[in-house]
């Protein structure tokens, strides 16, 4: 197994560092940069910024112009919100200006940065960490992640290609498959896993139902769908599908924690009273409740920090900034938090049901 992983790691890293020929778009590797100019910019709110102009010389790595040099002029600001500075060694997707005369150095524009080698490196770090810590379960976790990612991609493709398809229905089916595949692969076919699957599905769909009911009763007051304005599908449906899938991860974590804990206590002492299991289970649930709800909050809010800073830096009022950028994230976090809290008693009593059934058989 270790030898196979070593071979896969080596081959994949060598490939991604020399895969220029597999791209149709021209790729150029930066070999020299020079700062040409620095301009001070002051906006209407007296905020200072600087605009830098750099000249870039790069070598084309694929296509008919392979091996030739090309030059670009790149402008970037101090904040680098919508631009960036390029350095020697960066590999860039470029467009070549083919209107030049022969024997002149090529010129063109920069379209994007080639980042596949960095993505691959981070992916391997993630895989090795899972395998070192989780061993066999870590391997199954990687497999379930790959299967779930493929499943989600297929589900979204079905929704996009089918005009009258219900995204919420597709997401519901996907959530059921996600739950079964993830828990069965990682934890195996046993009562503990079955209890976690039942608790996960109940907790997820109940939290979605509560979120839908609240939105219906409040006529979605306070929810800002402007960030979904570019969609050609109803934003409410897309938002609810996001709530459903987003809540699943946290709810599944709580469900398997509750199930594993209760079954662990039972396996250590088959004669432990049900009352003691209930008491221990609720204590465990209280311990994980706060951390899991905080995790949801940080995950949803963390992605909005750059936009919040941008709004506040441009002197937008704080209430308007929070309303425009956090209304959907807070709603998702609240729906997921409700799912977490609900899943604790559901997971406890579901595990107890399977334990009682197991006792009855023995």
N, C-alpha and C positions, 0 to 999 in steps of 0.2 A: 504493500500500500504506500509506504513512504517513498519507495523507489519510483512508483508510478507518479506520485505527486511531484517529485523532484524533476522527472522528465517533462511532465506537463507544464510545470512552472518555467523551466528553462526554454522549452520550445515556444511557449506563448510569449515570453519576454523577448526572445530573439525575433519572433515573427512581427510583433507590434513595433519593434524598432527598425524594421526593414520592410514594411508593408506598403511603401509608397506606390508601387505599381498597381495595387489593388484599388486605388482611388481614381475616379475619373477627373475630379477637380485637381488643378495644379497645386502642388505643395512646395513651399519654399522654406529653407532653414536659415534663420538669421545668423549672419557671420560678423556683422559690424553695425553699431548704432552710434549716431552722433547727435547731440543736442544742438539744434540750430537757433532756437529763439525761445524767449520766455516773455509772456505778456500778462500784465496784471489786469484783472477784470473785477469791476465793482458793480453789483446788481442794484436793483431799485431799493432794496432793504439795507444798503450799505454793507453787504457781506462781501468779503474779499475772496477772490479765487485767482488762480494762475493758469494760464493756458500755455502748454509746452509744445514745441514743434521739434520732432526728431526725424532724422534721415536714417533710413534702414537699408542696409545692403544684405541681400540673401541669395542663397544658391537654390535653384530649382532642382527638385529631387525626382520628378517623374515627367512623363509626357515627351513631346517632341523637343522641347527646350531643356531637357534634363542636362544638368551640369553648367548651364549658363547662369550669369549673375543678373539680378533684378533689383531695382531700387524703388523704395516707397517713401512717401512723406506722411508721417503720422502725427496727429494732434491729440493730446490728452490733457485732462484737467487734474487739479490736485485731488479732488474727491474721487475721480475715476468711476463715477456713477454710470456713465454711458460710454466710456471709452477706457483705454488702458495703455500702459507703457509696455513696450516690447523689449526683450533682452536677448543677448547672444545665446543661441541654442534653442530659442523658441521655433517651433514648426508651425507654419501658417498656411491656411487655405487662401489662395489668392486668385485674382483675375488679372490676366496679362493683357496689356495694351498692345495689340498686334498691328497697329498703324505706324510703327516706327520704321525708320529706314535701316537697311542692312548695316551691320558692324556697329550700330549704336547699342548702348546698354539697355536692357529691357526695363520697362516701367509698368506699373499696374496699381491695383488697390488690394487692400487686405480685407478679407471677408470674415475669417474666424480663425481660432487657434486649434491646432490638432492636439487633442488631449487624451487620446486613447491609451497611451502608455501609462499616464497617471491614474486613469480609471482602472486599468488592469492591475496596477500595483496595489491600489487600495483594495480592490476585490480580492487579491491574493492574501493580503494581510487579514482581511475579514475571514476568509476561508481557513487560513492557518490557525487563527485565534479560536474559531469554532471547533476545529478538529483537535487542537491541543487540550482545550478545556472540556469539550463535550464528548470527544472520542466518537463512539458509534452514534450516539444521539446527535452529535454535532454534524456528522455526515448526513443523517436523515434530515436534519434541519436545513442543510444546504439544498438537498434534493427537493424538499417541500417548498422552499423559497423559489427555486427555479420553476417548479410546476405551477405554483400560484401566480408567479409573474407572467408565465405564458398564458395561463387561464384568464387573467385579468386583461391581457392584451387582446386575446381572442374575443372576450365578452364586449370590450369597447369597440372592436372592429365590427362585431355583429350589430351593435347599436347604431354605429355610424352608417353602415351599409343598408340598414333596414329603416325605412321612413316611419313606419307606424309602431316601431318597437318601443316597449316601456323600459326605460333605463332602470326604474326602481325594481321592476320584476326581474330584469337581468341581473341586477346587483344582488337581489335577494337569493337567487339561485347560486350566484357566485359565492356569496357569503357562506351558504350551506356547504358548498364544495371546499372552500378555503378551510373551514373549520374541521371537516372530516379528514381532509388530506393532511393538514398540519398536525393534528392531534394523534391520528392513527399512525402516521409515519414515525413521529418522535416518541410516542409513549406506548405504541403497540395496541393489540386488540385485547382489551381487558375491561373490567368493570370501572376502574378508575378513569379510563379514557372515555368510556360511554357516558359516565356521569358528567365529565367535563364538557363533552359535546352538547349534551342536553342543556346544561347550565349556560353555556356560551350562546347557543341559539335563542334560548328564552330571554336571557339578559339583553342581547343585542336587539331583538325584535320588539321587546317591551319598551326599551329606551327609545327606539325609533317611533313607536306608536305614541309615546308621551310627547316627544318632540313635535310630531305631526299635529297632535291634539292642541298643544299650546300655540303653535303657529296658526292653526285654524281659528282658535278662540280670540287671538290677538290680532287677527288679520295681517300677520307678519309685520307688525309695527316695529320699527327700529332696525329691521334687517336691510342692509344696503347691498343691492345686487349689481352695483355699477361695474365691479371687476369682472362680471360675467356678461357684460354688455355686448361683447363680440360673438357670443354664442348664437347659433341659429335655432337652438332648442330652448324650451322653457327653463329659466334659471332655477326656479323653485325645485323642479324635479332633479336637476343636476346637484343642487345643494343637498337635498335629502339623501340622494345616493351617496354623496360624500360623507354625510353624517353616519350612514349605515356602515360603510366600509371603514371609516375612520374609527368608529367606536369598537369595531370587532377586535382589534389588536389588544386594547386594554382589557376588554371584557374577557377575552380568551385567557389572558394572563391571570386574571383574578380567578376564573373558573378552574383552571388547572392547578393553581396554588391551593385553593380550597379543597379540591378533590384529592390531590396528593397528600395534603396534610391530614385530612380525615382518614384516608385509607392507610397512611403511615402509622397513625395512632392505633388503628384497628389491627394492623398486621403485627404490631409489637405486643398487643394484648387483646386476644380474640374475645375475652370476657368483659372488656371495658363497657360500662353502662352507656346507653344512648344519651342520657342526660350529661354525662361527662364529655362525650363527643360534641354535643351541642355547645356546651360551655367553652371548650377548647376551640371549636370552630369559630365561634363569635369573637373570641379574643384574637384569633389569627386575622379574622376579617377586619376588626378595628385597627389592627396594626398596619395592614396594607392599604386601608381605605385612603388615608391622608396622602401617602406617598404616590399612589396611583393617580389620584385626582390631580395632584400637583404636576405629575409627569405630563398628563394630558394638557394641562394649562400651558406649561412651558413649551411643549411641542408645537401647539397651535399658535401661541403668541410669538415665539422666537422667530418665526419666519417673517413676521411683520415689522421687526425692529428697524430694518433699513428704510422702509417706507415711512414709518413713524418719524424717524429722524429727518427725513427729507421734507415731510410736511411741516414739522416744527421749525426747521431751519428756515423755511420760507414764510414764517410768521402766521401760519394757520392757527386758529383757536384750538385749544386742547380738546374741548368737547367735540368739535367738528372732526378733528384728526382721529380721535378714538372711534367715533361713529362710522366714519368712512372706511377705516382700515381694520377695525377689530370686531365689528358687529357679527360677522359670519364666524370668525374664529372663536369668539366667546360663546356663541350659540353651539358650535360644534363641541367645545370643551364642556359646556354644561350638559349637553345630551350624553356625551361620553361619561361624564361624572355620574350622572343618574344611572347609566348602565352599570357602572362599577359598583355603586352602592346596592342596586337591586340584585346584582349577581352574587353578592356575598351570602344572603340568606337562601337564594335559589341554589347556589352551588353547595351550600351546607346540607340542605334538605334533600337535594338530589343524590349527594353522596351517601347520606343516611339511608335513603330508599334502596340503593343498590347494596349497601352493607346488610340491611335487614333481610333483603331477598337472598343474599349469600348465606346469611345465618340460617334462614329457613330451609335452604337446600341441604345444609350440613347436619 
